[in-house]
Amino acid sequence: MWRDSEQVLDSIFLSYNKILNRFHSLGVTTKHGKEIKHVDLRKAIDVMIKKHPTCRWRSEKIRSRKYLVLVEGYAWLNQVYFQKEKSLIYADVDFFENRIKQYEELLKIEHKENWRNDDMNIKQLCEYFNKEDITIRKSIRKMCDLGFGEYKFLVNKKVVISKEGVEWLCKNVFKQKYLELLEEYKMELTELYIEAGYPYDNFFHKN
């Protein structure tokens, strides 16, 4: 019974040692091809927490001096941080897009296209992406040069970008903003997942 219980808990969260054991058995290595050590894992988890604090992937230290990591966080470490095929931002975006798809399929929720965005002028785009005017204009020029000029139009002689254009800029230029939006939506789905009775950031008093 205890073993069965431990196996169930391992499907929800893992200790650092168990993560290391999984990585070693799978042959997952550092960027330099070396065996992942505790120091490498701690650094990776620090990056994970810094980049995605709202995901609540690591436990707080309440009853124990040791942290625990949700299996979803372990998947991020494996598929994003320690993978070697893509840049971190590209792997991160792919990870959240895939997680969103999995949540939507499990919860039977229709995928939302072009969520969040509205038509925006240059000033609004600067605020939205937290970028300077010149950076926004260069990104718009790039978008138009690549054949998406229909996303740009004038309103009272001011340049306005359609909501489809804002989405294009998110996905193709300002990927960090796109990643933030994906994470926000993913966490909305996560809350629905929890409401449906599935365990998420419940560490069952093990931490």
Secondary structure as the mmCIF struct_conf table of DSSP 4:
data_model
#
loop_
_struct_conf.conf_type_id
_struct_conf.id
_struct_conf.beg_label_comp_id
_struct_conf.beg_label_asym_id
_struct_conf.beg_label_seq_id
_struct_conf.end_label_comp_id
_struct_conf.end_label_asym_id
_struct_conf.end_label_seq_id
HELX_RH_AL_P HELX_RH_AL_P1 TRP A 2 ASP A 10
TURN_TY1_P TURN_TY1_P1 SER A 11 ILE A 12
STRN STRN1 PHE A 13 SER A 15
HELX_RH_AL_P HELX_RH_AL_P2 TYR A 16 LEU A 26
TURN_TY1_P TURN_TY1_P2 GLY A 27 GLY A 27
STRN STRN2 THR A 29 THR A 29
TURN_TY1_P TURN_TY1_P3 LYS A 31 HIS A 32
BEND BEND1 GLY A 33 GLY A 33
HELX_LH_PP_P HELX_LH_PP_P1 LYS A 34 LYS A 34
STRN STRN3 GLU A 35 GLU A 35
HELX_LH_PP_P HELX_LH_PP_P2 ILE A 36 LYS A 37
HELX_RH_AL_P HELX_RH_AL_P3 HIS A 38 LYS A 51
HELX_RH_3T_P HELX_RH_3T_P1 PRO A 53 CYS A 55
STRN STRN4 ARG A 58 ARG A 58
BEND BEND2 ILE A 62 ARG A 63
BEND BEND3 ARG A 65 LYS A 66
STRN STRN5 LEU A 68 LEU A 70
HELX_RH_AL_P HELX_RH_AL_P4 VAL A 71 TRP A 76
HELX_RH_PI_P HELX_RH_PI_P1 LEU A 77 TYR A 81
BEND BEND4 PHE A 82 PHE A 82
BEND BEND5 GLU A 85 LYS A 86
HELX_RH_AL_P HELX_RH_AL_P5 LEU A 88 LEU A 107
TURN_TY1_P TURN_TY1_P4 LYS A 108 LYS A 108
HELX_LH_PP_P HELX_LH_PP_P3 GLU A 110 LYS A 112
TURN_TY1_P TURN_TY1_P5 GLU A 113 ASN A 114
BEND BEND6 ARG A 116 ARG A 116
STRN STRN6 MET A 120 ASN A 121
HELX_RH_AL_P HELX_RH_AL_P6 ILE A 122 PHE A 129
TURN_TY1_P TURN_TY1_P6 ASN A 130 ASN A 130
HELX_RH_AL_P HELX_RH_AL_P7 ASP A 133 ASP A 145
TURN_TY1_P TURN_TY1_P7 LEU A 146 GLY A 147
HELX_RH_3T_P HELX_RH_3T_P2 GLY A 149 TYR A 151
STRN STRN7 LYS A 152 VAL A 155
TURN_TY1_P TURN_TY1_P8 ASN A 156 LYS A 157
STRN STRN8 LYS A 158 ILE A 161
HELX_RH_AL_P HELX_RH_AL_P8 LYS A 163 ASN A 172
TURN_TY1_P TURN_TY1_P9 VAL A 173 VAL A 173
HELX_RH_AL_P HELX_RH_AL_P9 LYS A 175 GLU A 195
TURN_TY1_P TURN_TY1_P10 ALA A 196 GLY A 197
BEND BEND7 TYR A 200 ASP A 201
TURN_TY1_P TURN_TY1_P11 PHE A 204 HIS A 205
#
